[in-house]
């Protein structure tokens, strides 16, 4: 998902909110009962559906430039068989169509991002472990590989905290952005 700008709330994805080259970003107003199991498989992606207020702080690093941002993110989503798709709107303008698939044998989601402007689509992965959703990717420049990821923590059906990070060894991660997404409507 992260090879180009993406608006994931919580995203930073949601979705996590991925912001130009760095990355960053994604019900009802009531939380489910504590004993209610979280949706599994492709149904888990439904948490992104709706309109979100996304607030982020970008840090000054070799892979990001300091700043603050606030956006409205609307995910117009639907499910058809084993696919879950979201037309993602940022501040009222459609940006990308994100299609999710799920491989239960590998417990791995694949994302396909189709830009509105007709430029080439891209794909990535999503790893979900409990309330932690990770969108990883890597970039190689002049023979050096830098690993990136957006980490979404789903706090409730209406709240996601996110951060984007980079690493050169996949062990020590440096944050480039932090933020939150709060659902403002279904």
Helices and strands as residue ranges (DSSP letters): G 41-48, E 50-58, E 67-80, E 83-90, E 93-103, E 108-115, E 122-129, E 132-141, E 144-156, E 159-167, E 174-185
